[in-house]
Amino acid sequence: MGNPKAFLNIPRQEAGYRPVHERITDYSEVEQTLNTGERKLQASRCMDCGVPFCHWACPLGNRPPEFQDALCKGDWRKAYEILSITNDFPEFTGRICPALCEKSCVLKLSIDSPVTIREDEAAIIEAAFREGYVIPKKYERNGKKVAVIGSGPAGLAAANQLNRRGYEVTVFERDEMAGGLLRYGIPNFKLGKNIINRRLQIMEDEGIIFKTNENIDLEHLPEGFDAYAICTGTPQARDLKIPGRELSGIHFAMEILAQQNRILAGQDIPEKDRISARGKHVLVIGGGDTGSDCIGTSHRQGALDVTQIEIMPKPPVGYNPATPWPQWPVVLKTSSSHEEGCTRRWSLNSNKFIGKNGKVTGVEVEEVEWIPATDGGRPTMKPTGKKEIIKADLVLLAMGFLKPQLPELPKNAVVAGDAATGPSLVVKCIAAGRNAAKEIEKILSC
């Protein structure tokens, strides 16, 4: 611990976001950065707790006390080396992780002002790239080959770890570029795709082979490999099959998000096929992160207004006794996209889509109540009869994804990430990919 009293006299300082009026005119990352001096001060706030709950809460088992200590002392190389032991891609998690570590920080409990672990993590990896600490390495080969199906965070982590263990790794991706959810699901204003490309280049230089536009049939896995890591994610979005679903102007969230990212990458999407919020009243159905991404994208496309509805009740503000520290707090969260302008409503069920001339014009919603179960189980939804119509020219369905039903796989295949658990966090997928690499090594060592 570089400064044992820092947490007493140095307040938490977040880098914050670029001004709203500026950032909604482009797709560049919204988050700003602190200068080196301010970042070292923030790292010095870490108390090096005897029981580091930040380490406990991180799915990767990151070691914030250790890398914070190195950072506050100005030893950026050491900080990077400590961070990279547990995390393959700090540049991803440092930007888009919800920071489970911070919610379990002792300073979160004591003064509701945790250490800026996520931002410090991002600063460390960016300094590492800038100073040339991140360089391709060569690994001695063991003569065995592994195929990784899917190049999202789980697939990339599995490939990275297997490559370091000496396996010849080939990653198969069904889309035209590698990255999976990172590339086609997360908007550029949260994660610039140059960040992904930079990491992929390192991985290629280290010997990993990427094959894109390869839609692999899991019942007929590619031949010539000793083992397989199945990291295909959760491609099937949850649908809303109510009257009027056939109307035009109703799209899954991933349709608009992936298309916008492709347009920004320079792909030519015919005008007739483009999904655009320009000049429209947008309704986002679903209150999670994907819905938030739709809000930010709609603003940048020029929406007249954006409304987001959620079937569940509004979460508590600030503190929820049902999820006490050090658990992840289920409380109301306001994203950068929400700050840009959005009407948010809860406890609304969608009854039917309303349209004119084959195009959606609105959605009939009904207020619902949630009745707690007496046995502590799932609450029961009760319609109230209070109905209204929300005007909408564009409806985006962001209600989550379905866990895929996989075929029977050979014994030398390991399933990891969302394909195994259903939709989850990027940080959990990276951890799952690392674990998959360990499982494959066990299989091939027998």
C-alpha positions as CSV (number, residue, x, y, z in Angstrom):
1,M,0.0,0.0,0.0
2,G,1.7,3.1,-1.3
3,N,-0.2,5.6,0.9
4,P,-2.0,4.1,4.0
5,K,-4.0,7.3,4.5
6,A,-4.9,8.0,0.9
7,F,-8.5,6.6,1.2
8,L,-9.1,9.2,4.0
9,N,-8.0,12.3,2.2
10,I,-8.2,11.6,-1.5
11,P,-11.8,11.5,-2.9
12,R,-12.9,9.1,-5.6
13,Q,-12.5,10.8,-9.0
14,E,-14.0,9.2,-12.1
15,A,-12.9,10.2,-15.5
16,G,-16.5,10.7,-16.6
17,Y,-18.0,11.0,-20.0
18,R,-17.6,13.4,-22.9
19,P,-20.3,16.2,-22.9
20,V,-23.7,14.9,-24.2
21,H,-24.0,17.5,-26.9
22,E,-20.6,16.4,-28.3
23,R,-20.7,12.7,-28.0
24,I,-24.2,12.1,-29.6
25,T,-22.8,13.4,-32.8
26,D,-20.3,10.6,-33.3
27,Y,-19.6,7.0,-32.4
28,S,-16.3,7.5,-30.6
29,E,-15.9,6.1,-27.1
30,V,-17.8,8.2,-24.6
31,E,-15.6,7.7,-21.6
32,Q,-12.7,10.0,-20.9
33,T,-9.4,9.3,-19.1
34,L,-7.5,10.9,-16.2
35,N,-4.0,12.1,-16.5
36,T,-1.1,10.0,-15.1
37,G,-0.8,11.9,-11.9
38,E,-4.6,11.7,-11.1
39,R,-4.7,8.0,-12.0
40,K,-1.8,7.2,-9.6
41,L,-3.7,9.1,-6.8
42,Q,-6.8,7.0,-7.5
43,A,-4.8,3.8,-7.3
44,S,-3.3,4.9,-4.0
45,R,-6.8,4.8,-2.4
46,C,-6.7,1.0,-2.3
47,M,-6.4,-0.1,1.3
48,D,-4.8,-3.5,0.6
49,C,-7.5,-5.2,2.6
50,G,-6.6,-8.3,4.6
51,V,-9.5,-10.0,2.9
52,P,-9.7,-8.5,-0.7
53,F,-13.3,-8.8,-1.5
54,C,-12.6,-7.2,-4.9
55,H,-10.5,-10.3,-5.7
56,W,-13.4,-12.5,-4.4
57,A,-16.0,-10.8,-6.6
58,C,-14.0,-10.8,-9.9
59,P,-14.8,-13.9,-12.0
60,L,-11.3,-13.8,-13.3
61,G,-9.7,-13.6,-9.9
62,N,-8.0,-10.3,-10.7
63,R,-5.7,-8.9,-8.0
64,P,-6.5,-5.2,-7.6
65,P,-4.5,-4.6,-4.4
66,E,-1.3,-5.8,-6.1
67,F,-1.7,-3.9,-9.4
68,Q,-3.0,-0.8,-7.6
69,D,0.1,-0.7,-5.4
70,A,2.4,-1.0,-8.5
71,L,0.3,1.7,-10.3
72,C,0.4,4.2,-7.4
73,K,4.2,3.8,-7.2
74,G,4.5,4.5,-11.0
75,D,5.6,1.0,-11.9
76,W,3.4,0.6,-14.9
77,R,5.2,-2.5,-16.3
78,K,4.8,-4.4,-13.0
79,A,1.1,-3.4,-12.8
80,Y,0.6,-4.7,-16.3
81,E,2.4,-8.0,-15.6
82,I,0.2,-8.5,-12.5
83,L,-3.0,-7.7,-14.4
84,S,-2.1,-9.9,-17.3
85,I,-1.6,-13.0,-15.1
86,T,-5.4,-13.3,-14.6
87,N,-6.9,-11.3,-17.4
88,D,-6.3,-12.0,-21.1
89,F,-8.0,-8.8,-22.3
90,P,-7.9,-5.9,-19.8
91,E,-8.6,-3.5,-22.6
92,F,-12.1,-5.1,-23.0
93,T,-13.0,-5.4,-19.3
94,G,-11.5,-2.1,-18.5
95,R,-14.1,-0.5,-20.8
96,I,-17.3,-2.6,-20.6
97,C,-17.2,-4.6,-17.4
98,P,-19.8,-3.5,-14.8
99,A,-17.0,-3.7,-12.2
100,L,-18.2,-6.4,-9.8
101,C,-14.9,-5.7,-8.0
102,E,-15.8,-2.1,-7.2
103,K,-19.2,-3.1,-5.7
104,S,-17.4,-5.4,-3.3
105,C,-14.7,-2.9,-2.4
106,V,-14.5,-2.2,1.4
107,L,-14.7,1.5,0.6
108,K,-18.0,0.9,-1.1
109,L,-19.3,-0.5,2.2
110,S,-17.7,2.1,4.5
111,I,-18.1,5.4,2.6
112,D,-19.9,4.4,-0.6
113,S,-16.8,5.5,-2.6
114,P,-14.9,2.4,-3.9
115,V,-11.5,2.5,-5.6
116,T,-11.8,3.2,-9.4
117,I,-10.6,-0.4,-10.2
118,R,-12.0,-0.6,-13.7
119,E,-10.7,2.7,-14.9
120,D,-7.3,1.9,-13.3
121,E,-7.3,-1.4,-15.2
122,A,-8.0,0.3,-18.5
123,A,-5.2,2.9,-17.8
124,I,-2.7,0.1,-17.1
125,I,-3.3,-1.8,-20.3
126,E,-3.4,1.3,-22.4
127,A,0.0,2.4,-20.9
128,A,1.3,-1.1,-21.6
129,F,0.4,-0.9,-25.3
130,R,1.7,2.6,-25.5
131,E,5.0,1.8,-23.9
132,G,5.6,-1.4,-25.9
133,Y,5.1,-3.8,-23.0
134,V,2.5,-5.8,-25.0
135,I,4.5,-7.7,-27.7
136,P,3.9,-11.0,-29.5
137,K,5.6,-14.0,-28.0
138,K,6.5,-17.4,-29.5
139,Y,5.5,-20.6,-27.8
140,E,7.0,-24.0,-28.2
141,R,4.5,-26.3,-29.9
142,N,3.4,-29.6,-28.5
143,G,2.2,-31.1,-31.8
144,K,-1.6,-31.0,-31.0
145,K,-4.3,-29.0,-32.7
146,V,-7.4,-27.4,-31.2
147,A,-10.3,-25.8,-32.9
148,V,-12.2,-23.0,-31.2
149,I,-15.7,-22.5,-32.6
150,G,-16.7,-18.8,-32.0
151,S,-14.5,-15.7,-31.6
152,G,-16.4,-13.9,-28.8
153,P,-14.8,-13.2,-25.5
154,A,-14.9,-16.9,-24.4
155,G,-13.5,-18.1,-27.7
156,L,-10.7,-15.6,-27.8
157,A,-9.7,-16.3,-24.2
158,A,-9.7,-20.1,-24.8
159,A,-7.7,-19.6,-27.9
160,N,-5.2,-17.3,-26.2
161,Q,-4.7,-19.7,-23.3
162,L,-4.4,-22.8,-25.5
163,N,-1.9,-21.1,-27.7
164,R,0.3,-20.2,-24.7
165,R,0.2,-23.9,-23.7
166,G,1.7,-24.8,-27.0
167,Y,-1.3,-26.0,-29.0
168,E,-1.8,-25.0,-32.6
169,V,-5.1,-23.1,-32.4
170,T,-7.6,-22.4,-35.2
171,V,-10.5,-20.1,-34.5
172,F,-13.6,-20.5,-36.6
173,E,-16.0,-17.5,-36.9
174,R,-19.3,-17.4,-38.8
175,D,-19.2,-13.6,-39.4
176,E,-16.9,-11.8,-41.7
177,M,-14.6,-10.6,-38.9
178,A,-13.5,-12.0,-35.6
179,G,-14.8,-10.6,-32.3
180,G,-18.3,-12.0,-31.9
181,L,-20.3,-10.0,-29.4
182,L,-17.4,-7.6,-28.8
183,R,-17.5,-6.6,-32.5
184,Y,-21.1,-6.9,-33.5
185,G,-23.0,-6.5,-30.3
186,I,-21.3,-3.7,-28.4
187,P,-21.5,-0.2,-29.9
188,N,-18.4,1.6,-30.9
189,F,-19.1,4.3,-28.4
190,K,-18.5,1.8,-25.6
191,L,-15.7,-0.3,-27.2
192,G,-13.9,1.0,-30.3
193,K,-13.2,-1.7,-32.8
194,N,-9.6,-0.6,-33.2
195,I,-9.1,-2.0,-29.7
196,I,-10.3,-5.4,-30.8
197,N,-8.2,-5.3,-34.0
198,R,-5.1,-4.4,-32.0
199,R,-5.5,-7.5,-29.8
200,L,-6.4,-9.8,-32.7
201,Q,-3.2,-8.7,-34.4
202,I,-1.1,-9.7,-31.4
203,M,-2.9,-13.1,-31.3
204,E,-2.3,-13.7,-35.0
205,D,1.4,-12.8,-34.6
206,E,1.6,-15.3,-31.8
207,G,0.4,-18.0,-34.1
208,I,-3.3,-18.3,-33.7
209,I,-5.2,-18.9,-37.0
210,F,-8.5,-17.1,-37.6
211,K,-10.9,-18.4,-40.2
212,T,-13.9,-16.1,-40.8
213,N,-17.1,-16.7,-42.8
214,E,-17.1,-20.2,-41.4
215,N,-20.5,-21.3,-40.1
216,I,-19.6,-24.6,-38.4
217,D,-22.2,-27.3,-38.0
218,L,-21.8,-28.6,-34.4
219,E,-23.0,-32.0,-35.5
220,H,-20.1,-32.2,-38.0
221,L,-17.1,-30.5,-36.4
222,P,-14.1,-29.9,-38.6
223,E,-11.7,-32.8,-38.9
224,G,-8.1,-32.9,-38.1
225,F,-8.2,-31.5,-34.5
226,D,-7.4,-33.2,-31.2
227,A,-10.0,-31.2,-29.2
228,Y,-12.7,-28.5,-29.6
229,A,-13.7,-25.5,-27.6
230,I,-17.4,-24.6,-28.4
231,C,-17.9,-20.9,-27.7
232,T,-20.8,-20.0,-30.0
233,G,-22.6,-17.7,-27.6
234,T,-26.3,-17.1,-27.5
235,P,-27.3,-16.0,-31.0
236,Q,-31.1,-16.5,-30.5
237,A,-32.8,-13.4,-29.1
238,R,-36.0,-13.7,-27.0
239,D,-38.9,-12.8,-29.2
240,L,-42.2,-11.0,-28.3
241,K,-44.9,-13.0,-30.1
242,I,-47.9,-10.8,-29.6
243,P,-50.5,-9.6,-32.2
244,G,-49.0,-7.3,-34.8
245,R,-45.5,-8.9,-34.6
246,E,-45.5,-9.1,-38.4
247,L,-45.6,-5.3,-38.9
248,S,-42.5,-3.7,-40.3
249,G,-40.4,-1.5,-38.1
250,I,-40.1,-4.1,-35.3
251,H,-36.5,-5.5,-35.0
252,F,-34.4,-7.4,-32.6
253,A,-31.8,-5.2,-30.8
254,M,-28.9,-7.1,-32.4
255,E,-30.2,-6.3,-35.9
256,I,-29.7,-2.6,-35.5
257,L,-26.6,-2.8,-33.3
258,A,-24.7,-5.2,-35.6
259,Q,-25.7,-3.3,-38.7
260,Q,-24.6,0.0,-37.3
261,N,-21.2,-1.5,-36.4
262,R,-20.9,-2.9,-39.9
263,I,-21.7,0.5,-41.4
264,L,-19.0,2.1,-39.2
265,A,-16.6,-0.5,-40.4
266,G,-17.1,0.6,-44.0
267,Q,-19.5,-2.0,-45.2
268,D,-22.0,-1.0,-47.8
269,I,-25.5,-1.7,-46.6
270,P,-28.2,-0.9,-49.2
271,E,-30.5,1.9,-48.1
272,K,-33.6,-0.3,-48.3
273,D,-32.0,-2.7,-45.8
274,R,-30.9,-0.2,-43.3
275,I,-32.5,0.1,-39.9
276,S,-32.5,3.7,-38.9
277,A,-34.0,5.7,-36.0
278,R,-33.7,9.0,-37.8
279,G,-36.7,11.1,-37.4
280,K,-38.6,8.4,-35.5
281,H,-40.2,7.8,-32.2
282,V,-38.3,4.8,-30.8
283,L,-39.5,2.3,-28.3
284,V,-37.0,-0.1,-26.7
285,I,-38.6,-3.1,-25.0
286,G,-36.2,-4.4,-22.3
287,G,-34.4,-2.6,-19.6
288,G,-30.9,-4.3,-19.7
289,D,-27.6,-3.3,-21.1
290,T,-28.6,-4.3,-24.7
291,G,-31.6,-1.9,-24.4
292,S,-29.3,0.8,-23.2
293,D,-27.1,0.2,-26.2
294,C,-30.1,0.6,-28.5
295,I,-30.9,4.0,-26.8
296,G,-27.4,5.3,-27.5
297,T,-27.4,4.1,-31.0
298,S,-30.9,5.6,-31.7
299,H,-29.7,9.0,-30.4
300,R,-26.7,8.9,-32.8
301,Q,-28.9,8.0,-35.7
302,G,-31.1,11.0,-35.1
303,A,-34.2,9.7,-33.2
304,L,-36.9,12.2,-32.3
305,D,-37.3,10.6,-28.9
306,V,-36.6,7.3,-27.2
307,T,-38.7,5.4,-24.6
308,Q,-37.6,2.3,-22.8
309,I,-40.0,0.0,-21.0
310,E,-39.4,-2.9,-18.7
311,I,-41.9,-5.5,-17.5
312,M,-40.2,-5.8,-14.1
313,P,-40.7,-3.2,-11.3
314,K,-38.3,-0.3,-10.9
315,P,-35.3,-1.3,-8.9
316,P,-34.5,0.5,-5.7
317,V,-32.4,3.6,-5.9
318,G,-29.1,3.6,-4.1
319,Y,-29.4,0.6,-1.8
320,N,-31.3,-2.7,-1.9
321,P,-31.4,-4.7,1.4
322,A,-32.1,-7.8,-0.7
323,T,-28.6,-7.6,-2.2
324,P,-26.3,-6.3,0.6
325,W,-22.5,-5.7,0.3
326,P,-20.4,-7.5,-0.9
327,Q,-23.1,-8.9,-3.3
328,W,-23.8,-7.3,-6.7
329,P,-26.4,-4.6,-5.8
330,V,-29.7,-4.9,-7.7
331,V,-30.4,-1.2,-7.9
332,L,-31.4,1.4,-10.5
333,K,-28.5,2.0,-12.9
334,T,-28.2,4.9,-15.3
335,S,-25.9,4.4,-18.3
336,S,-24.3,7.0,-20.4
337,S,-27.0,6.3,-23.0
338,H,-29.7,7.1,-20.5
339,E,-28.0,10.4,-19.7
340,E,-28.3,11.3,-23.3
341,G,-32.1,11.4,-23.0
342,C,-34.7,8.7,-22.5
343,T,-38.1,8.2,-20.9
344,R,-37.8,5.1,-18.7
345,R,-40.8,3.2,-17.5
346,W,-41.3,0.0,-15.5
347,S,-44.0,-2.6,-14.8
348,L,-45.4,-2.4,-18.3
349,N,-46.4,-5.5,-20.3
350,S,-46.8,-5.3,-24.0
351,N,-50.1,-6.6,-25.2
352,K,-50.1,-5.9,-29.0
353,F,-48.4,-4.0,-31.7
354,I,-50.5,-1.4,-33.5
355,G,-49.9,-0.5,-37.1
356,K,-51.1,1.3,-40.2
357,N,-50.4,0.2,-43.8
358,G,-48.3,-2.6,-42.6
359,K,-46.0,-0.4,-40.5
360,V,-45.8,-0.2,-36.7
361,T,-47.2,3.0,-35.2
362,G,-47.4,2.0,-31.5
363,V,-47.6,-0.6,-28.8
364,E,-50.5,-1.2,-26.5
365,V,-49.1,-1.7,-23.0
366,E,-50.7,-2.6,-19.7
367,E,-49.5,-1.8,-16.2
368,V,-48.8,-4.8,-14.1
369,E,-48.3,-5.6,-10.4
370,W,-45.8,-8.1,-9.1
371,I,-47.2,-10.2,-6.2
372,P,-44.5,-11.7,-4.0
373,A,-44.6,-15.4,-3.5
374,T,-45.4,-16.6,0.0
375,D,-42.8,-19.4,-0.3
376,G,-40.1,-17.1,-1.4
377,G,-40.2,-18.2,-5.0
378,R,-40.8,-16.2,-8.1
379,P,-43.4,-13.4,-7.8
380,T,-46.6,-13.5,-9.8
381,M,-47.4,-10.9,-12.5
382,K,-50.9,-9.5,-12.1
383,P,-52.4,-7.3,-14.9
384,T,-54.1,-4.1,-13.6
385,G,-56.3,-3.3,-16.6
386,K,-54.6,0.1,-17.0
387,K,-53.8,0.2,-20.7
388,E,-52.4,2.8,-22.9
389,I,-50.7,3.1,-26.3
390,I,-47.1,4.3,-26.7
391,K,-46.4,5.9,-30.0
392,A,-43.5,4.2,-31.9
393,D,-42.3,4.2,-35.5
394,L,-39.4,1.9,-34.6
395,V,-39.6,-0.9,-31.9
396,L,-36.4,-2.6,-30.8
397,L,-36.7,-5.9,-28.9
398,A,-34.0,-6.1,-26.2
399,M,-35.4,-8.8,-23.9
400,G,-32.4,-10.9,-23.6
401,F,-31.2,-14.1,-25.3
402,L,-32.1,-17.8,-25.1
403,K,-29.6,-20.4,-24.0
404,P,-28.8,-22.5,-27.1
405,Q,-29.8,-26.2,-27.3
406,L,-26.6,-27.9,-28.4
407,P,-26.3,-31.3,-30.0
408,E,-24.5,-34.2,-28.4
409,L,-20.8,-33.4,-28.6
410,P,-17.8,-35.7,-28.6
411,K,-15.8,-36.2,-25.4
412,N,-13.0,-34.0,-26.6
413,A,-15.3,-31.0,-27.0
414,V,-15.7,-28.4,-24.1
415,V,-18.5,-25.9,-24.1
416,A,-17.7,-22.5,-22.6
417,G,-19.2,-19.0,-22.2
418,D,-22.8,-18.1,-23.0
419,A,-23.2,-21.3,-25.0
420,A,-22.8,-23.2,-21.7
421,T,-24.5,-20.8,-19.2
422,G,-26.8,-18.6,-21.3
423,P,-26.3,-14.9,-21.6
424,S,-23.7,-13.5,-19.2
425,L,-21.1,-10.9,-18.7
426,V,-18.0,-10.5,-20.9
427,V,-15.7,-10.9,-17.9
428,K,-17.5,-14.2,-17.0
429,C,-17.0,-15.4,-20.6
430,I,-13.3,-14.6,-20.5
431,A,-13.1,-16.6,-17.3
432,A,-15.0,-19.5,-18.9
433,G,-12.7,-19.5,-21.9
434,R,-9.7,-19.7,-19.6
435,N,-11.3,-22.6,-17.8
436,A,-12.1,-24.3,-21.1
437,A,-8.5,-24.2,-22.0
438,K,-7.6,-26.0,-18.7
439,E,-10.3,-28.6,-19.3
440,I,-9.0,-29.3,-22.8
441,E,-5.4,-29.7,-21.5
442,K,-6.7,-32.2,-19.0
443,I,-8.4,-34.1,-21.8
444,L,-5.4,-34.2,-24.0
445,S,-3.0,-35.0,-21.2
446,C,-4.8,-38.3,-20.4
